[in-house]
């Protein structure tokens, strides 16, 4: 994964600026972990091109499961991103 994007994303997840949404991408004021990524690195598109950020479909799916199915907090997801991506 692109190191600078990863740093910004982890920082945004831990910032407290975003309210976590489960079961959706975003609803106007709440975001899933991937919507935080989109909001962090691009104001023009809701989700940036995976090729530019280096996030595989498998990694994205795993993060969706962590956010929605496993109920992980943004801080826990940020820890995972730091260790595994």
Secondary structure, 3 states (H helix, E strand, C coil): CCHHHHHHHHHHHHCCCCEECCCCCECCCEECHHHHHHHHHCCCCCCCCHHHHCCCHHHHHHHHHHHHHCCCCHHHHHHHHHHHC
